[in-house]
Amino acid sequence: MKLSQLFTKTLREAPADEEAINAKLLIRGGFVFKNSAGVYSFLPLGWRVLNKVADIIRGEMNAIGGQELFMPALIEKKYMEPTGRWDLDVGYFAKPKNEKEAEFVLGWSHEEVLTTIATKFIGSYKDLPFSAYQIQTKFRHEPRAKSGLLRGREFMMKDLYSFHTIQDDLDKYYIEVKNAYHKIFERCGLKAIYTLAAGGVFTDKFTHEFQVLSDVGEDIIYICDKCGYAENKEITKRKNRDKCPKCSSKISEKKAIEVGNIFNNGTKYSEALGLEFTDEKGNKKPVVMGAYGIGLSRLMATAVEVHHDDKGIIWPENIAPFKAQLIALDQQQIINGERQIKKEADKIYEELTKKGIEVLYDDRDNKAPGEKFADADLIGCPIRLVVSKKTFAQDSVELKHRNKKELELIKLSEIIKSI
């Protein structure tokens, strides 16, 4: 992509009403546009990042047998009434102007919808287990939408649901999802801590969260200095905070950002909605269920909170909008009757693109070198390549990694191998 053709622009200053680093940098870099508190549009650069995150999640969900589907955002009252979740102050109710009472809610969770779908296809133990997931926009009533993309009213989420004959089978799959989640977060450049937590409005059992340590985190977790066991403050209030319940070592209090969660739902939804199977002996039994969520936009924001400096974002390579940002300087210089530097930069861009290397090419004529470098640091691609009068004279380009200070000159013939 050429920056001269990108309709968005970077901003020197962040909006005055934003406090969170993720919002400031993502807005300034042209990744998102703030429509309302907790509601953002993903612009071309931001949409590329979000799709990188989605592709990583899809790969790991498919690897553990997840089947992707897509469910409606409008959920009718009849689905959520049997579970008692219709009247919860969690979502936004939707109704036509001429109706007094809402019959729909904008989807904030889809356990009821998929459980009802499953009643049409599940009859025997031979139909189980299975798991299905979607990546979709969710809507939740968030009165404290003040942390940028970390606390949204509308956000992108992956929700996976699994269906089993017995609790033991669910427990085994629970561990499979746990391991897949660790792979997802690691590939996105984050170290997530597996943390025991409360179930909230999703289940009456204890659940687990994946927490990333950060000074801006709104969660408090207690983590063992020795074995790594962790608990959310919500449940630690009922326990001894000073010693680890697993190994009796010292417990430390840390602030963290929740990036994912997994729930053991048991038979809560299947019993309420009539999802049963017939076992080997012909007995009818309720299906045992689990639910597993990851907020894509929250994960993206967390990566910014963890990976940035005073100049801008430092994207982890796997979710960066582009692998490299190519900058052309001295484009107006005439050498041997031609704009040779511009010609060389265009050639490099075309060659890298043909090799499948994603490049953001700053080909703008109306920007000074300092502005181009500042934009590159703000946008945060892992590698910066510079073509200039100096590098052209040495048949080279200047290469710099975003997370390092060192610069190096590499020969034009070595660019692809070097990046």
N, C-alpha and C positions, 0 to 999 in steps of 0.2 A: 504494500500500500504506500502511495506517495502522500506525504503530508500536505503538499499543495492541493490535493484533491479531497482531503478530509474536511468535512463541513464543520467539525467542531474545532475549537481553539483552546489553548491553555490559558489559565488565568494567573496573574501575578499575586492576587490576594484571594483568600478564601472568603466565603460569605460570612458576615459578622455574626449570624445566628447559629453557626456551627461550632461546637466545642470539641467534638471527637476528631482525632487525627485522621481516622479512616475517611470520614466525610470530607474534611478539608482537602486532603490530598487527592481523593478520587474526583471531587468536583473540580479542583484546580487543574488536574491532569486531563480533564475532558472524558472521564470514564463514566460518570453518572451526572444526571441533572435532578435536582431536588424539586419535586412537584408540590409536595406538602410534607408536614412533619411525619416521618416514618414511611414516606412514599417516594420512590425514586424511579426515574427512567434510566435504563442502561443504554448508553450511547455506544457507537461502534467499537471503541477500545474496550469499554467495560463488558460489552456483550461477548467479545472474543475471550476475555478472561473467564466469564461465567460459563461459556461453552467448554473451555478447557477443564474447568472443575467438573462439569457435567460428564464429560467424556471419561474422566478418571473414575468417577462414581459408577457410571454404567459398566465399565470394564470389570470393576471389582464385584458389583452386584450380579452381573451375568456369570462370573466365575463361581459363585456359590449357588447358582441355580435360580436366581431371580428372573422373573419374566416381566418385561416392561409393558405397561398399559397406560391408559390416560383416562381419568375419571372427571366428571363434571365439577365445575367450580360452584354451581348452584346446587345446594343439597336441600331436598324437601323435608319438611317437618316430620313426615311419617317414618323417616329413617332414624332420626335421633331421639324421638320421643320414647321408644321402648327402652333405651339405655339411660334415660334421665339426663341426657346432655343437651337437650333442646333449649332449656331455660338457663343454661349457664351463661354468665356474662363474659364470654370469650370472643365470640365472633360478631360480625355485622349482619343484622337481619335485612332481608331484601323483600320488598313488596311493591306492587304497582301503586300508583298515586291514588287510585280510586278504591283501594282495599284498606280496611281498618287494621287487620291483623296480618302479620307476615306469615307466609307459608314456606318460605325458603330462607336459608342462611348462606352467606358466602363461605365456602369450605375452609375450615380451620384444621380439620382432621378428617380422615376418610375411613376409619375403622368400620363404621356402620354401612357405608356404601359398598365396600368390597365384601363384607360379610354377607350382605343381602345378595350380591351377585353370586357368591360362592354357593348359596343355597340352591341355585339352579343347576349346579354342575357337580356338587359333592353329594354322594349317597352311600358309598362304601369305603371301608378302610383302604381299599385298593386305589382310591382316588387321592390318597394322602401319603406323604406330606407334599405341599407345594408352597411356593412363595412368589409374590408379585409386588412390583414397585412402580412408582411413577415419579416424574420430575415435573412439578407444577407450581403455579402461584398459590400461595396460601394467604388468608386474610384473618387477622386477629386484632381484637380491640386492645390496643396498647396505649394506656394513658401516659406512659413515660417515654414517648418516642423521642429521645434526646441524644442517643449515642450513635448517630449516623446509621449505617447499615447493620449495626449490631442489634438494634432493637426496632424492628420495622412493623408497620401495620399491614403492609403488603410485601411479600418476600417469596423468593424461589426456594422450594424445598424438595428433597427426595424423601419419600416415605415408602418404606418396605413393610409388608405384612406377611407373616408366615402362619401356616395352618398344619396342625399335627394331630395324631391320634392320642398320644400320651405326653405327659409332662416331661418325661425323660428325653423324648425325641426333641421337644422344644428346647430343653436345656442344652442339648448338643448343638443345635442350630444357633442358639444364642451365642455360643462360643465361636462358631464360624463367622457370625456377623461381627463380633468383637474383633476378631483377627483381621477381617476385611476392612473394618473401620480404621484400624491402626495403619494398614497399608495406604488407605485413601489419604489420611492426614499426613503421613510421611511423604507421600508423593506430592502433596500440596505444600511441602516445606514446613510442616507444623508437628510439634511433639505434643501428643494428646495424652492426658492422664485418665485412666479408667477409674471412675469415681462412683461410689455408692451414693444413691440419692432417693428422694421421695418420688411417688408416682404422680402427684398432682391430679389433674382432671382426666388422666388417661388410664390409670389403674390404681387399685388399692394396695398393691404390693410394692416392695422396694424395687427400684430400677437402677440403671447405671447411666451416667453421663460421661462424655469425653470432654475434658477441660484442658484448655491451653493457658499456661501461666502468663499473666500480663498485669501490669500495674493499673490498667484501665478496666480490668474485669469487674463485673458487678456481682459475681459469685464469690463466696468465701469457701475455700476447701481446706481440709486438714489432711496433710500428707505425711506419711512416715518417712523419716530421713534415711532409714535403712532398707526396708523392703518395698517401699513405694506404694503401699496400700493408702487409699484416699477415700474420704467421705465428705459430702457436702455439709455445710453448716446446718442446713435444715434438719438433718437427722442427728448430727453430732451433739446437738443441744441435749439429747437424751442419753449421752454417753460420757465417758471419761475422756476429756480433751487432751490430757497430758501424755497418755501412753497409747501406743498402737495396739488395737485389739488382736492383731495377728502375731506380733513378735515382741510386744511390750517396749519397743524402742521409742525415742522421742518423736512427738508429732509437731509439725510446723504449720502455722497458719499462712495461707497464700491467697492472693486475689487471682481470679481466673475467668476466662471466657468459655462458656459452653458452646461447643461446635457440633455436638451430636448426642443422641440418646438412644437407649434401647429399653423396651418395656416387655415384661412378662405379663401378658394380659389374662392368662389362664382361660377360663370359659366365660368371662364377663360378657363379651359381645355375642358369642355363639348361643348362650342360653337365652339372652334377651331377644335375639332375632331368629331363633329356631334353626341354627346351623348344626345339624347332627350327621353322624355317619353310623353305618351298621358294621359292627365288629365281626371277627371270625365266627363267633358263636350266634350271630344274629341279633345281638343286643344293640339298641339305639343308645348312642353316647354323644355328648356335646364335643365339638371340635375345640382343641386347645390352641390358643393363638398368641403370637408375639407381634410387636410393632417396633419399627426402627427408623429414626429420623436423622437427617442431616440438612441444615440450612445452608444452601449454596451461597447466597448473598452474605450471610453471616460469616461463612468460612472465608470468603473473599475479603471481607472487611478485617477479619482476624489476621489474615496474612499481611495486610497493610500495617496493622497495629504492631505486629511483631517484626516486620521487615521494612524499616524505613530509616532515613537519617534526616538531617536538617535541610537537605536539598530535595528530597522527594521519596518516591517508592523504590524499593529494591525487590522486584518480583522474584519469587522462586521460579526456577527455569521452567518447570512443567506447567505452570499456569500463567506465565508471562504472555501479554498480548502478542508479542513478536519475540523471536529469539535475539534479534539484533536490530539496532537502530543505526542506519547508515547516514552520515552527515557529509554533505558536499559543501566545501568552503571555496572561496576564490573562483566562483563559477563564471564570473565575468572576464577572467583573465584570458587574453588571446595569446596563444602559443602557436607559432608557425601558421598563423592565419586562421586558427580554429579555437573554439572554446574547449580545449583539450581536457581540462579538469572535469568539466560537466560531462563530456563524452565518456571519460573514464568511469566516473561515478555511475552513469546510466548503465554502462556495460557490466559493472560489478553487480548492480541491482538485478539486472536481467539474468546474469549467470547464477546468482544465489537463488533467485526465484525458481529458475528451471531445475535446480537441484533439490527443490522442496524445502528450502530454508526460508522461514518466515522473516521478512525484513520490512521494517518501517523506514522509508526513505525520505529524509529531510532534504528535499530538492528546492526549497523555497529560496527565491532570489532576493526577497525583501527583508530578510532577517540577518542581523549581525551575528558573527560567530558566538559571542557571549550568550545571545538569546537562544541559539540552537543548542548549545551545551546545557543551558539551564533547563530547556524543555526536555532534553534527553534524560537528565538526572531526575526530573519530576516524573516523567512517564515511566522510567525505571526498567527498561528492557535489560536483560542480563549482559549483553555485549554492545559496546559502541564502536563503530568503525568510522574513521574520518579520512576523507580524501581532500587533499589541499595542494597548494603549489609546492609546499615542502615535501610532502609524501610523493607527489608525482615525479619530482626530480630524482627521487631515489627508487622509483619503480615499486612503491610500497603503499601500504595504508597504515594508519595508526589504530591500534586495537587497545581497548580498555574494558575490563570487566566492571560492571556497576558496583560490585561489592569490594573492589580493590582500588588502591590509589595509583598503582604502577601503570605506566603506559609502555607499549612496545610497538616497534615498527616491524611489520611482516611483509614479505614479498607478495605481490599480487597473485603469484602462482600458488601461494601457500594459504590463501584465505580460507578456503573450504575446509582444509585439513585442520586449521587452527581453531575454527569455531564448531 
